[in-house]
Amino acid sequence: MPVSNTIITPTMIAKEALMQLRNNLVMGNLVYRDYKKEFVKVGETVSIRKPVKFVASDGATRVNQDVTESTTSITINKQKHVSWTFSMKDLTLSIEEYSARYVTPAAIALANIVDSDLCALYKGFNLYSGTAGTTPATFAALGGVAQKMSEFAIPNKPRTLVLNPAGHWAMADGLKGVFAPNRVESILSGGVLNEVAGFAIFEDQNVLNHTPGTASGYFVDGATEGANGSVTLKTGSGTHVVGDIVTFAGCNAVNPVNKQSLGYLMSFAVTADKTTGAGELLISPAIITSGPYQNVTGYPTDSGAVVTLAAHAANMAFHKNALALVMVPLELPDGAAFKAQESHEDLSITVVKDFDIDAYQDIIRLDILYGVKNIYADLGSRLLG
């Protein structure tokens, strides 16, 4: 095996690890990542500037909208690492050899856990398209989720669709007969879907399945429920869990711009687990029946049925500004001599090597520190599988 003339340095490893992390992220490269770089500890929060979002006002009188203080906080509560033992001889490898043997597999593991945490944010998406339990496999399925997003005034660009492997390959099979030679060639040669129906389409094995609670037989208790993000239920049995999608009789969705009824029930995401029996069900979004943020035609019908969506794969269609990833620089330990921290394009990674006196061996580790958040849940939709 060829030996490099230069001993690998911590900075070389950190730079290589950061590049491999970026290259192996799927969801992490598709979401909002603008934030102020700062050192924080696990459990602390950072403020990020939310993308600007305006609402048109009526009449000639100016209604000023604040854009300078549009921020939200994200808790930096996820520190992930990969570590391994090594010999000093390993550091005489070329950086390419060392990366192939150690850095790249470690970066893949870190990228997967970040993607998994971002995919878990599907629980905040209340909109959905498709049929629970049926893998989307046609252009019509893509058109259905695109239509749903347009009906709710979600901007056309950029829209992203992240499919689980079953959905990705079923969609590739379903689209291979389209009359577009270049696209068919890319599907048949590499399974690459690229941009279809206005979506940049990606495959991610970290897309999650949602198993709903056991709720059945519930009815709304009251005539003006939901304005504060909660609906009182009466009778019924079984549980609701975070991420369940529910609908209420008599509560139709409206287009958020023209306020016209869309002709179907508004769907809501459950935001807190609820045990069996009557009581309060927490939902998002809150029910708004009038004004610039109106989202429904009226309150749920008193004694109207509450229906919970069945189990499904939660493929995710979203505008970039729906989700946020904040990855902050991690402080380096004073006691380690072999250490480095690298940041680029709002991603950050550290490398530290030290001696384990108990095991009498050298250990190296890569660490990332980050938080994720659903900052505009109304800019996303599930495509059921």
C-alpha positions in Angstrom: 0.0 0.0 0.0 1.5 3.4 -0.9 2.6 5.6 2.0 2.1 9.3 2.0 5.1 11.5 2.7 3.0 13.8 4.8 1.5 12.8 8.1 -2.3 13.4 8.1 -3.2 16.4 10.3 -6.5 17.0 12.2 -7.3 19.8 9.9 -7.0 17.5 6.9 -9.4 15.0 8.5 -11.9 17.7 9.5 -12.0 19.2 6.0 -12.4 15.8 4.5 -15.1 14.8 7.0 -17.1 18.0 6.4 -17.0 17.5 2.6 -18.1 13.9 3.0 -20.9 14.9 5.4 -22.2 17.5 3.0 -22.0 15.1 0.0 -23.9 12.4 1.9 -26.7 14.5 3.3 -30.1 14.3 1.5 -32.6 16.2 3.6 -29.9 18.3 5.2 -29.0 19.8 1.8 -32.7 20.6 1.0 -33.8 22.7 4.0 -33.3 26.2 5.3 -29.9 26.6 7.0 -29.4 30.4 7.4 -28.3 31.3 10.9 -25.8 33.2 13.0 -22.7 31.1 13.6 -22.0 30.8 17.3 -20.7 28.4 19.9 -23.4 26.9 22.1 -23.6 23.9 24.4 -26.0 21.0 24.2 -29.5 22.0 25.2 -29.0 25.7 24.5 -31.0 27.6 21.9 -30.1 29.8 19.0 -32.2 32.3 17.2 -32.5 32.0 13.4 -33.9 34.5 11.0 -37.1 33.1 9.6 -37.7 33.6 5.8 -39.9 36.6 5.2 -43.6 35.8 4.7 -46.1 38.5 3.9 -49.9 38.8 4.0 -51.6 41.2 1.6 -53.7 43.9 3.2 -57.0 45.5 2.1 -57.6 49.1 1.2 -55.4 52.2 0.6 -54.3 52.6 4.2 -50.8 51.1 4.6 -50.5 48.2 7.0 -46.8 47.8 7.8 -45.5 44.3 8.5 -42.5 43.7 10.7 -39.7 41.9 8.9 -36.7 42.8 11.1 -37.7 40.7 14.1 -39.0 37.6 12.3 -37.0 35.1 14.2 -37.5 31.7 15.8 -35.5 29.7 18.3 -34.1 26.2 17.8 -32.9 24.1 20.6 -29.4 22.6 19.9 -30.1 19.3 21.5 -28.5 16.8 19.2 -24.8 15.9 19.5 -23.9 12.9 17.4 -20.5 11.3 17.0 -18.7 8.4 15.4 -15.4 7.2 17.0 -12.9 4.5 16.3 -9.5 3.2 17.4 -6.5 3.5 15.2 -2.7 3.2 15.1 -0.2 5.9 14.3 0.5 4.0 11.1 -3.0 4.9 9.9 -1.9 8.6 9.9 0.7 7.8 7.3 -1.9 6.8 4.7 -2.8 9.2 2.0 -5.9 11.3 2.9 -7.8 9.5 0.1 -7.0 6.1 1.7 -7.8 7.3 5.2 -11.1 8.8 4.0 -12.2 5.7 2.2 -11.3 3.5 5.2 -12.6 5.7 8.0 -13.9 9.2 7.3 -16.4 8.5 4.6 -18.2 5.6 6.5 -18.3 7.9 9.6 -19.7 10.8 7.6 -22.4 8.6 6.0 -23.5 7.5 9.5 -23.7 11.1 10.7 -25.5 12.2 7.6 -28.1 9.5 8.0 -28.9 10.5 11.6 -29.3 14.1 10.5 -31.6 13.1 7.7 -33.6 10.9 10.0 -34.1 13.7 12.4 -35.3 16.0 9.6 -37.6 13.3 8.2 -39.2 13.0 11.6 -40.5 16.6 11.1 -43.2 15.1 8.9 -45.3 15.0 12.1 -45.8 18.8 11.8 -47.2 18.5 8.2 -51.0 18.6 8.3 -51.6 18.6 4.6 -51.5 15.3 2.7 -52.2 13.8 -0.7 -52.5 10.2 -1.9 -53.8 7.1 -0.3 -52.6 5.6 3.0 -50.9 2.3 2.4 -50.6 2.7 -1.4 -47.2 3.5 -2.8 -47.3 6.5 -5.2 -46.3 5.3 -8.6 -47.8 7.6 -11.3 -47.5 11.1 -12.6 -51.0 11.5 -11.3 -49.7 11.0 -7.7 -47.1 13.7 -8.3 -49.8 15.9 -9.8 -52.0 15.3 -6.7 -49.5 16.6 -4.2 -48.6 19.5 -6.5 -52.2 20.4 -6.7 -52.7 20.3 -3.0 -49.7 22.5 -2.4 -50.9 25.0 -5.0 -54.4 25.1 -3.5 -52.7 26.1 -0.3 -50.6 28.8 -2.0 -47.3 27.1 -1.3 -44.8 28.8 -3.7 -43.8 26.8 -6.8 -40.1 27.3 -6.4 -38.3 25.6 -4.9 -40.4 22.5 -4.3 -38.8 19.3 -3.2 -40.2 15.7 -2.9 -38.3 13.2 -0.8 -39.5 9.6 -1.3 -38.7 6.4 0.5 -37.0 3.7 -1.7 -40.3 2.0 -2.4 -41.9 5.2 -3.6 -38.8 6.3 -5.6 -38.5 3.1 -7.5 -42.2 2.6 -8.0 -42.3 6.2 -9.4 -39.3 5.5 -11.6 -41.2 2.4 -13.0 -44.4 4.4 -13.4 -42.7 7.2 -15.3 -40.4 5.1 -17.6 -43.1 5.2 -20.4 -43.4 8.9 -20.6 -42.8 10.5 -24.0 -39.5 12.3 -23.0 -36.5 10.4 -24.3 -33.9 12.1 -22.2 -35.9 11.6 -19.0 -36.6 7.9 -19.8 -32.9 7.3 -20.4 -32.0 8.8 -17.0 -34.6 6.7 -15.3 -33.6 3.4 -17.0 -29.8 3.9 -16.7 -29.6 5.2 -13.2 -33.1 5.4 -11.7 -32.7 9.2 -11.6 -36.0 11.1 -11.5 -34.6 14.6 -11.5 -37.3 17.3 -11.7 -40.9 16.1 -12.4 -44.2 17.9 -12.0 -42.3 20.9 -10.5 -40.5 18.9 -7.9 -36.8 18.2 -7.4 -37.2 14.5 -6.4 -34.8 12.7 -4.1 -34.7 9.2 -2.5 -34.0 8.9 1.2 -34.1 5.6 3.1 -34.7 7.6 6.3 -38.3 8.6 5.3 -40.5 7.3 8.2 -43.7 5.4 8.5 -46.4 6.8 10.7 -48.4 4.5 12.9 -51.5 6.3 14.2 -53.1 5.9 17.6 -56.0 3.7 18.2 -58.7 6.4 18.3 -62.2 5.5 17.2 -65.7 6.8 17.7 -64.8 10.4 18.8 -67.0 13.4 18.3 -66.5 17.1 18.8 -67.8 18.6 22.0 -68.7 22.3 21.4 -69.6 24.7 18.6 -66.5 27.0 18.5 -63.7 24.5 19.0 -60.1 24.8 17.7 -59.4 28.5 17.8 -56.6 28.1 20.4 -55.2 25.0 18.8 -57.2 22.5 20.8 -60.5 20.7 20.2 -62.6 19.2 23.0 -63.7 15.7 22.2 -66.5 13.7 23.8 -67.1 9.9 23.9 -64.9 7.7 21.8 -62.1 5.4 22.8 -58.4 4.8 22.0 -55.5 7.2 21.7 -54.1 9.9 19.5 -50.4 10.3 19.0 -48.2 13.1 17.8 -48.3 13.3 14.0 -51.7 11.8 13.5 -53.8 13.6 10.9 -57.4 14.3 11.8 -60.4 15.9 10.2 -63.6 17.3 11.7 -67.0 17.2 10.1 -68.2 20.6 8.8 -64.7 22.2 8.8 -63.7 22.7 5.2 -60.4 24.0 4.0 -60.1 27.4 2.2 -57.6 28.8 -0.2 -55.4 31.0 2.0 -55.4 33.8 -0.6 -58.9 34.1 -1.9 -60.6 32.4 1.1 -62.8 30.3 -1.2 -63.8 26.8 0.1 -61.7 24.0 -1.5 -64.6 21.6 -1.1 -62.9 19.2 1.2 -62.3 18.9 4.9 -59.3 20.7 6.4 -56.7 18.3 7.8 -54.9 18.9 11.1 -51.8 17.4 12.7 -52.0 16.2 16.3 -49.3 18.0 18.4 -49.5 16.1 21.7 -50.4 12.5 22.6 -53.9 12.1 24.0 -54.9 9.1 26.1 -58.2 7.3 25.6 -61.6 9.0 26.5 -63.1 12.4 26.2 -60.9 15.5 26.6 -58.7 18.0 24.8 -57.0 17.2 21.6 -54.1 19.6 20.6 -53.9 20.3 16.9 -52.0 22.4 14.3 -52.8 24.7 12.7 -55.3 26.5 15.0 -58.7 26.9 13.5 -59.2 30.4 12.1 -62.6 31.2 10.6 -62.1 34.8 9.4 -59.5 37.5 8.8 -56.2 37.5 6.8 -55.1 34.1 8.2 -58.5 32.3 7.7 -57.9 28.6 6.9 -61.4 27.0 7.2 -65.0 27.8 6.3 -66.2 27.4 9.9 -65.8 25.7 13.2 -66.2 21.9 13.4 -69.7 20.7 13.8 -70.8 20.2 17.3 -71.1 16.4 17.8 -69.5 15.9 14.4 -67.3 13.0 13.7 -63.5 13.1 14.2 -61.7 10.9 11.6 -58.0 9.8 11.9 -55.9 9.0 8.8 -54.7 5.4 8.6 -51.1 4.3 8.8 -48.9 5.5 6.0 -45.3 6.1 4.7 -44.7 9.8 5.2 -43.0 10.9 2.0 -42.4 14.6 2.2 -43.2 17.4 -0.3 -42.1 20.8 0.8 -40.8 24.2 0.1 -37.3 24.8 1.3 -38.4 27.3 4.0 -40.7 24.7 5.7 -37.9 23.0 7.6 -34.7 24.2 9.3 -31.4 22.6 10.2 -29.0 24.5 12.5 -25.6 22.9 12.8 -23.3 24.9 15.1 -19.5 24.8 15.7 -18.7 22.6 18.7 -16.1 23.9 21.1 -12.8 21.9 21.1 -11.5 20.5 24.3 -8.5 22.2 25.9 -6.8 19.0 26.9 -6.5 17.4 23.4 -3.6 18.3 21.2 -4.8 16.6 18.0 -8.0 18.5 17.2 -9.7 20.6 14.6 -13.0 22.2 13.8 -14.2 23.1 10.3 -17.4 25.0 9.1 -18.6 25.6 5.6 -22.0 26.4 4.1 -23.7 26.3 7.5 -22.4 22.9 8.3 -19.8 22.2 11.0 -17.8 19.2 12.3 -15.0 18.6 14.8 -12.3 15.9 15.0 -10.5 15.0 18.2 -7.9 12.4 18.8 -6.8 11.3 22.3 -5.3 8.4 24.2 -7.6 6.1 26.2 -5.6 5.3 29.3 -8.0 2.5 30.4 -7.8 0.6 27.1 -4.3 1.9 26.3 -5.1 2.8 22.7 -5.6 5.9 20.6 -9.1 6.9 19.7 -10.4 9.4 17.2 -13.9 10.8 17.0 -16.0 13.1 14.7 -18.7 15.2 16.3 -21.6 17.3 15.0 -23.9 19.5 17.1 -27.3 20.6 15.7 -31.0 21.2 16.0 -33.9 20.8 13.6 -37.3 22.5 13.5 -40.5 22.7 11.4 -40.5 26.5 11.0 -43.3 26.8 8.5 -45.4 23.6 8.6 -47.9 25.2 6.2 -45.3 25.0 3.4 -45.2 21.2 3.4 -47.4 18.2 2.6 -47.1 14.4 3.1 -47.4 12.2 0.0 -48.8 9.1 1.5 -47.4 5.7 0.8 
